[in-house]
């Protein structure tokens, strides 16, 4: 990767997004290819990691980049997985609830069990469980765990 000089001035993250976007469009970063690490981009542009993250977030919002859990950021391409790890966990639990494998009133597997099953961090598991709580599929009982709320299969709504 060629050095393009340090960035200065206001809204540096926009300049980073512009430069990386140009590399994607020119083919320097091909579809499906991993981007250099945040640390490498920090050294190249002479900026803090948060500035690089903000610039890459702009490109993710535009759909040019995707973050692949445990793989880093990649140039968007057909077939590139886009689901975050917490979304995968939430989808698995949601399907188990809807299929009746976790009936109303059943205790949801513990954070520790979910961490082992999905090889995920505690924060990731909690994020997935938070999604289900906001959807009204599970509720937390302080000191006892999380439980499935009543689910009506015919209307696909919680009761």
Secondary structure, 3 states (H helix, E strand, C coil): CCCCCCCCCCCHHHHHHHHHHHHHHHCCCCCCCECCCHHHHHHHHCCCHHHHHHHHHHHHHCCCEEEECCCEEEECCCCCCCCCHHHHHHHHHHHHHHHCCCCCCCECCCHHHHHHHHCCCHHHHHHHHHHHHHCCCEEEECCCEEEECCEECCCCEEC
